[in-house]
Amino acid sequence: MKAAEEENLDTGGFIGPVAEQYLRQFASRQEVDKTFGLYDKDGKFYIGNTPVKIVGDNIIVQGKEYKGSTGF
């Protein structure tokens, strides 16, 4: 992602190094699994139809925060 694109993403402000690695690798792909996988739609992240936020390396899904780690 380019710097301007990163600013527009609904991430909560800061993307940590672990999250950035996975976002660059998976979320921008066209063929990503849109039922169970994380994907970017119009600058916002979703898993299925559920919007998610990324804060640092953590992911927030339906109000619950999950600690990000390699392989999560």
Backbone as JSON Lines, residues from 0, in Angstrom:
{"i":0,"aa":"M","n":[0.83,-1.17,0.0],"ca":[0.0,0.0,0.0],"c":[0.87,1.24,0.0]}
{"i":1,"aa":"K","n":[0.4,2.25,-0.65],"ca":[1.09,3.53,-0.66],"c":[0.72,4.29,0.6]}
{"i":2,"aa":"A","n":[1.55,5.26,0.98],"ca":[1.3,6.04,2.2],"c":[-0.07,6.69,2.18]}
{"i":3,"aa":"A","n":[-0.49,7.24,1.06],"ca":[-1.8,7.89,0.97],"c":[-2.92,6.88,1.19]}
{"i":4,"aa":"E","n":[-2.77,5.67,0.67],"ca":[-3.78,4.63,0.86],"c":[-3.86,4.24,2.33]}
{"i":5,"aa":"E","n":[-2.72,4.12,3.01],"ca":[-2.69,3.73,4.41],"c":[-3.44,4.76,5.27]}
{"i":6,"aa":"E","n":[-3.33,6.04,4.93],"ca":[-4.01,7.07,5.69],"c":[-5.52,6.95,5.58]}
{"i":7,"aa":"N","n":[-6.04,6.42,4.47],"ca":[-7.47,6.32,4.26],"c":[-8.08,5.05,4.85]}
{"i":8,"aa":"L","n":[-7.28,4.1,5.26],"ca":[-7.8,2.85,5.78],"c":[-8.36,3.04,7.17]}
{"i":9,"aa":"D","n":[-9.41,2.31,7.47],"ca":[-10.06,2.4,8.77],"c":[-9.3,1.52,9.76]}
{"i":10,"aa":"T","n":[-8.19,2.03,10.24],"ca":[-7.32,1.23,11.09],"c":[-7.26,1.72,12.52]}
{"i":11,"aa":"G","n":[-7.85,2.84,12.82],"ca":[-7.73,3.37,14.16],"c":[-6.49,4.22,14.32]}
{"i":12,"aa":"G","n":[-5.73,4.44,13.27],"ca":[-4.62,5.37,13.31],"c":[-3.26,4.77,13.07]}
{"i":13,"aa":"F","n":[-2.88,3.73,13.77],"ca":[-1.53,3.2,13.7],"c":[-1.57,1.72,13.35]}
{"i":14,"aa":"I","n":[-0.77,1.34,12.37],"ca":[-0.64,-0.07,12.0],"c":[0.73,-0.54,12.46]}
{"i":15,"aa":"G","n":[0.75,-1.58,13.27],"ca":[2.0,-2.13,13.78],"c":[2.71,-2.96,12.73]}
{"i":16,"aa":"P","n":[3.96,-3.33,12.98],"ca":[4.76,-4.06,11.99],"c":[4.21,-5.44,11.64]}
{"i":17,"aa":"V","n":[3.66,-6.15,12.61],"ca":[3.09,-7.47,12.32],"c":[1.85,-7.31,11.45]}
{"i":18,"aa":"A","n":[0.95,-6.39,11.84],"ca":[-0.27,-6.16,11.06],"c":[0.07,-5.69,9.66]}
{"i":19,"aa":"E","n":[1.03,-4.8,9.53],"ca":[1.39,-4.28,8.22],"c":[1.86,-5.39,7.29]}
{"i":20,"aa":"Q","n":[2.66,-6.31,7.82],"ca":[3.16,-7.42,7.01],"c":[2.0,-8.22,6.42]}
{"i":21,"aa":"Y","n":[1.0,-8.55,7.23],"ca":[-0.12,-9.35,6.77],"c":[-1.07,-8.56,5.89]}
{"i":22,"aa":"L","n":[-1.29,-7.3,6.2],"ca":[-2.18,-6.48,5.38],"c":[-1.62,-6.32,3.98]}
{"i":23,"aa":"R","n":[-0.34,-6.07,3.88],"ca":[0.27,-5.93,2.55],"c":[0.17,-7.24,1.77]}
{"i":24,"aa":"Q","n":[0.34,-8.36,2.46],"ca":[0.39,-9.66,1.8],"c":[-0.99,-10.18,1.41]}
{"i":25,"aa":"F","n":[-2.0,-9.99,2.25],"ca":[-3.28,-10.66,2.04],"c":[-4.46,-9.75,1.71]}
{"i":26,"aa":"A","n":[-4.65,-8.68,2.45],"ca":[-5.89,-7.92,2.36],"c":[-6.08,-7.23,1.02]}
{"i":27,"aa":"S","n":[-5.02,-6.94,0.31],"ca":[-5.16,-6.21,-0.96],"c":[-5.38,-7.15,-2.15]}
{"i":28,"aa":"R","n":[-5.32,-8.45,-1.95],"ca":[-5.51,-9.4,-3.06],"c":[-6.96,-9.44,-3.52]}
{"i":29,"aa":"Q","n":[-7.15,-9.59,-4.8],"ca":[-8.48,-9.7,-5.36],"c":[-9.1,-11.06,-5.04]}
{"i":30,"aa":"E","n":[-8.3,-12.11,-4.98],"ca":[-8.81,-13.47,-4.8],"c":[-8.88,-13.91,-3.34]}
{"i":31,"aa":"V","n":[-8.84,-12.96,-2.41],"ca":[-8.9,-13.3,-0.98],"c":[-10.26,-13.9,-0.63]}
{"i":32,"aa":"D","n":[-10.29,-14.79,0.33],"ca":[-11.53,-15.42,0.8],"c":[-12.37,-14.37,1.53]}
{"i":33,"aa":"K","n":[-13.46,-13.95,0.93],"ca":[-14.28,-12.88,1.5],"c":[-15.34,-13.42,2.46]}
{"i":34,"aa":"T","n":[-15.31,-14.69,2.75],"ca":[-16.2,-15.26,3.76],"c":[-15.49,-15.35,5.1]}
{"i":35,"aa":"F","n":[-14.26,-15.86,5.11],"ca":[-13.52,-16.07,6.34],"c":[-12.23,-15.27,6.43]}
{"i":36,"aa":"G","n":[-11.78,-14.69,5.34],"ca":[-10.52,-13.97,5.32],"c":[-10.69,-12.47,5.5]}
{"i":37,"aa":"L","n":[-9.62,-11.82,5.89],"ca":[-9.58,-10.37,6.02],"c":[-9.43,-9.76,4.64]}
{"i":38,"aa":"Y","n":[-10.28,-8.79,4.33],"ca":[-10.15,-8.12,3.03],"c":[-10.48,-6.64,3.17]}
{"i":39,"aa":"D","n":[-10.01,-5.88,2.21],"ca":[-10.19,-4.43,2.16],"c":[-11.27,-4.1,1.14]}
{"i":40,"aa":"K","n":[-12.28,-3.34,1.57],"ca":[-13.34,-2.9,0.67],"c":[-13.53,-1.41,0.89]}
{"i":41,"aa":"D","n":[-13.24,-0.63,-0.12],"ca":[-13.42,0.82,-0.06],"c":[-12.67,1.46,1.12]}
{"i":42,"aa":"G","n":[-11.47,0.96,1.4],"ca":[-10.65,1.54,2.46],"c":[-10.99,1.09,3.86]}
{"i":43,"aa":"K","n":[-11.89,0.11,4.0],"ca":[-12.23,-0.44,5.31],"c":[-12.0,-1.94,5.28]}
{"i":44,"aa":"F","n":[-11.64,-2.51,6.42],"ca":[-11.37,-3.94,6.51],"c":[-12.59,-4.69,7.02]}
{"i":45,"aa":"Y","n":[-12.76,-5.9,6.48],"ca":[-13.88,-6.76,6.83],"c":[-13.4,-8.2,6.95]}
{"i":46,"aa":"I","n":[-14.12,-8.97,7.78],"ca":[-14.07,-10.42,7.77],"c":[-15.51,-10.83,7.52]}
{"i":47,"aa":"G","n":[-15.77,-11.44,6.39],"ca":[-17.15,-11.69,5.99],"c":[-17.84,-10.35,5.79]}
{"i":48,"aa":"N","n":[-19.0,-10.17,6.4],"ca":[-19.71,-8.88,6.33],"c":[-19.43,-8.01,7.54]}
{"i":49,"aa":"T","n":[-18.55,-8.45,8.43],"ca":[-18.3,-7.74,9.68],"c":[-17.11,-6.8,9.54]}
{"i":50,"aa":"P","n":[-17.33,-5.51,9.79],"ca":[-16.2,-4.57,9.75],"c":[-15.26,-4.83,10.92]}
{"i":51,"aa":"V","n":[-13.97,-4.65,10.67],"ca":[-12.95,-4.81,11.72],"c":[-12.05,-3.58,11.73]}
{"i":52,"aa":"K","n":[-11.45,-3.33,12.87],"ca":[-10.47,-2.25,12.99],"c":[-9.13,-2.88,13.35]}
{"i":53,"aa":"I","n":[-8.08,-2.23,12.9],"ca":[-6.73,-2.67,13.22],"c":[-6.07,-1.52,13.97]}
{"i":54,"aa":"V","n":[-5.64,-1.81,15.19],"ca":[-4.97,-0.82,16.03],"c":[-3.64,-1.41,16.45]}
{"i":55,"aa":"G","n":[-2.57,-0.81,15.99],"ca":[-1.25,-1.39,16.23],"c":[-1.18,-2.72,15.51]}
{"i":56,"aa":"D","n":[-0.9,-3.77,16.25],"ca":[-0.89,-5.12,15.67],"c":[-2.15,-5.89,16.04]}
{"i":57,"aa":"N","n":[-3.04,-5.26,16.76],"ca":[-4.25,-5.94,17.23],"c":[-5.42,-5.71,16.28]}
{"i":58,"aa":"I","n":[-6.38,-6.61,16.33],"ca":[-7.57,-6.51,15.49],"c":[-8.79,-6.49,16.41]}
{"i":59,"aa":"I","n":[-9.73,-5.62,16.09],"ca":[-10.96,-5.5,16.89],"c":[-12.12,-5.95,16.01]}
{"i":60,"aa":"V","n":[-12.82,-7.0,16.46],"ca":[-13.95,-7.57,15.73],"c":[-15.15,-7.56,16.68]}
{"i":61,"aa":"Q","n":[-16.21,-6.9,16.27],"ca":[-17.44,-6.8,17.06],"c":[-17.16,-6.39,18.51]}
{"i":62,"aa":"G","n":[-16.27,-5.4,18.67],"ca":[-15.98,-4.86,19.99],"c":[-14.98,-5.65,20.81]}
{"i":63,"aa":"K","n":[-14.53,-6.81,20.34],"ca":[-13.56,-7.62,21.08],"c":[-12.19,-7.48,20.42]}
{"i":64,"aa":"E","n":[-11.18,-7.17,21.23],"ca":[-9.83,-6.96,20.71],"c":[-9.01,-8.24,20.85]}
{"i":65,"aa":"Y","n":[-8.35,-8.6,19.75],"ca":[-7.49,-9.79,19.71],"c":[-6.06,-9.33,19.5]}
{"i":66,"aa":"K","n":[-5.17,-9.85,20.32],"ca":[-3.76,-9.48,20.24],"c":[-3.15,-10.05,18.96]}
{"i":67,"aa":"G","n":[-2.53,-9.17,18.2],"ca":[-1.88,-9.6,16.96],"c":[-0.54,-10.23,17.22]}
{"i":68,"aa":"S","n":[-0.26,-11.3,16.51],"ca":[1.04,-11.96,16.61],"c":[1.31,-12.65,15.29]}
{"i":69,"aa":"T","n":[2.52,-13.01,15.07],"ca":[2.89,-13.7,13.84],"c":[2.08,-14.98,13.74]}
{"i":70,"aa":"G","n":[1.4,-15.17,12.62],"ca":[0.6,-16.37,12.4],"c":[-0.84,-16.25,12.82]}
{"i":71,"aa":"F","n":[-1.25,-15.1,13.42],"ca":[-2.63,-14.93,13.88],"c":[-3.53,-14.74,12.69]}
